[in-house]
Amino acid sequence: MWPKAISSLIELAPHVARLVPMADRFFNSKSAEADASRTAMEQMAEGLRGDLGQVTASHAGLYRQLNDQSVQLSAVAADVRAVKLSADSLEARITRLETQTTRLTQLVGLALLLLIALCIVSVVILMHDR
C-alpha cells in the first residue's frame, strides 16, 4: 500500500509543480483584494468617525439648548404658580367684596324705605295738625 501511495505522489509531482505558481498567483490576488478591501474599510471607518464627531457636536448643541429651555421653563412654571396664587387670593377678596356690596345695597334699600316711611309720617303729622 505504501509503495503505491508513494508512486502516486511521484506521478503527481509535475502537476503539483505547475499548480504551485497558480496557487501563488491566486493567493497573491486574494491578498491584494484583501488589502484593497481593508483600505476601503479603513477609509469608510474614518468617514464614519468624522460623521460621528459631527453628530456628537450637534447633539452637544442640542443638549445645551434643552438645558437652557429647561431653566426657562422652570422660571415660567414659578411665574405661573405665583400668578395662580395671586388669582386665588384676588378671587377670595372679590367674593368678600361682593358679599359686602350685597349687604350695603340691602341696608341702603332699608334706609330708603325707613326714610320714605318717615316722610310719610311727617306729612301725615303735619296735615293732621292743620
Residue, then its C-alpha position, 0 to 999 in steps of 0.5 A: m500500500w505504501p509503495k503505491a501511495i508513494s508512486s502516486l505522489i511521484e506521478l503527481a509531482p509535475h502537476v503539483a509543480r505547475l499548480v504551485p505558481m497558480a496557487d501563488r498567483f491566486f493567493n497573491s490576488k486574494s491578498a491584494e483584494a484583501d488589502a484593497s478591501r481593508t483600505a476601503m474599510e479603513q477609509m469608510a471607518e474614518g468617514l464614519r468617525g468624522d460623521l460621528g464627531q459631527v453628530t456628537a457636536s450637534h447633539a452637544g448643541l442640542y443638549r445645551q439648548l434643552n438645558d437652557q429651555s429647561v431653566q426657562l421653563s422652570a422660571v415660567a412654571a414659578d411665574v405661573r404658580a405665583v400668578k395662580l396664587s395671586a388669582d386665588s387670593l384676588e378671587a377670595r377678596i372679590t367674593r368678600l367684596e361682593t358679599q359686602t356690596t350685597r349687604l350695603t345695597q340691602l341696608v341702603g334699600l332699608a334706609l330708603l324705605l325707613l326714610i320714605a316711611l318717615c316722610i310719610v309720617s311727617v306729612v301725615i303729622l303735619m296735615h293732621d295738625r292743620 
